[in-house]
């Protein structure tokens, strides 16, 4: 094993933490310099720990740690600004973003632009006013933008401006089938049904296709959604695209959503469960 490497006062955020031995925690941080890191925070579960109050999600931090192998040791933590306060409704969106990073980022792989996108989406969520009767459109727009940036950083950027077969620019009102391994294709409904009826492999591939309009793809590309259909279709595409990399294990933050909804808006759950 090589010599330990010391890192001092690097900006970062807590993504996730779990108990380790009797009094410690293993904490996943997202840092500007080293991407996602996992470190042992020794003694933070003791009653008089001075670090524990700082190790909270959405709190900008300055981190110092010693790296050796996959699991380092936290040596110091300082506040790096005012915590980003997410209200009860958008709090789950914050946890959702954190869970995506834990699940999809490799350790010690820097993503400077994604770190800035993470900070910006937290700021956008913190600025939102909570309404019990509807999901703020701005919340959905913020999440779709971050998801798109995350896929780009992972090397799986979506094609959102042209038909991958003809090369023609997308048309607002045209219907496309987005093949997750290729991109959008203008496709006749009857022709598609005939092709996928031919064999089981083609039918299985049909599950990796999302049907949506050109307007939705163009709106997702520009980050400005012109109608609710674009929002709905973009959400469906992003969920499918992320699902390819997340695998079959469900996101815990999505399961939490139903339990944290106010009972008064349970009847609106189909609208609210958009993540």
Secondary structure, 3 states (H helix, E strand, C coil): CCCCEEEEEEEEEEEEEEEECCCEEEEEEEECCCEEEEEEECCCCCCCCCCHHHCCECCCEEEEEEECCCCEEEEEEEECCCCCCCCHHHHHHHHHHHHHHHHHCCECCCCHHHHHHHHHHHHHHHCCCCCCCCCCHHHHHHHHHHHHHHHHHCCCCCCCCECCCCCCECCCCCEEEEECCCEEEECCHHHHHHHHCCCHHHHHHHCCEEEEEHHHHHHHHHCCCCCHHHHHHHHHHHHHHHHHHHCCCCCHHHHHHHHHCCHHHHHHHHHHCCC
